[in-house]
Amino acid sequence: MQSLQDATLVAGKGIEGDRYFVGVGTFSPPTQDPGHQVTLIESEEVEKFNREHGLEYSADQFRRNLITKGVPLDELVDVEFEVGETVLRGIRLCEPCAYLSGRTDRRLPKAMLHRAGLRAEIVSGGRLSVDQPVNWPAS
């Protein structure tokens, strides 16, 4: 994983250069699950986890593609929303896994259950840069 200032998102495929984009991610073919195109996590949830456990993990250590602030990701399952010039559709919550727990903290799966992010499909691709707004329909 590496932090980028901008990236190209390709509809139906993923983030250009990402392991799932090129088909070598852990859950790559034969499934072709659209939930592996993009993952997002709320910076507030990472900060809360750190406070609760006296830790100092950065949001990028949670291995999600996009880090958001002020976006209620759990409300975006089955919802189309815009990130910059791209359109994403929330597929399902991105629950913490044993691999992530092994790279961070063994308490992570239980502590971050239902708060570790969102898996999304790219409906309409384009360029995405740091600090672009996320817009979603009012509930």
Secondary structure, 3 states (H helix, E strand, C coil): CCCCCEEEEECCCEECCCCCCCCCCCCCCCCCCHHHCEEEEEHHHHHHHHHHHCCCCCHHHHCCCEEECCCCHHHHECCEEEECCEEEEEEEECCCCHHHHHHCCCCHHHHCCCCCCEEEEEEECEEEECCCCEECCCC
